[in-house]
């Protein structure tokens, strides 16, 4: 992907996360966002970490040809800020 495409993907992931927070579904998205900010993590880094979790869930869905797994996604959010960078 070129830098323009990367920028577009990041913006789309951020929009999905924002939509989740606005809708309150899953509630853990907003809770994680607030928790990471309260822990002193810069907002840009919070967006990056949460986008990595979302992208990971989407990639797994495509690779395994399965539907969204809310429990798996929420578990990954709970693992932040160490997931996925420490694995």
C-alpha positions, 0 to 999 in steps of 0.5 A: 500500500502506498502512503495515501492508502495507509492514511485512508485505512487508518481514517476508516478504522478510526471512524469505525471506532468512533461509531462504536463509541457513539453507539455504545456498542460494544461499550468496552470500546469507549471504556478502553479509550477512556482507560488508556487516556487516563493511564497517560497514553497520548490520544494518537497512540490510543487510536493506533492501539485500538485500530490495531485491535480492530484491524486484527479482528477484521483480518482474523474474520477474513482469514478464518471466514467467520463472523465478528466475535464480540468476546474475542474483540472485547478481550483484545481491548482489555489487553491494551496497551500491551496487545498486540505489541508484546505478542 
